[in-house]
Amino acid sequence: MEILVTKLFEFCVSILQIIGGSPGEYGFGYYLANIVIFILIQPSLIIIFFILWLKEKRNNKEFTS
């Protein structure tokens, strides 16, 4: 199991390095890719899905009443 997790981690790091524009290096692009993904995109998606869930919950409540 440890080998699988390590391989998956290395694969994800490689993808981040490719997105960042410096394959095989931890350069500015790698850090920028991390910021974009984990500081901007992920929280935005969480907020969007939460708002959609609230709207759907409200619509469902009005429909059943």
Order of alpha helices (4+ residues) and beta strands (2+ residues): alpha-alpha-alpha
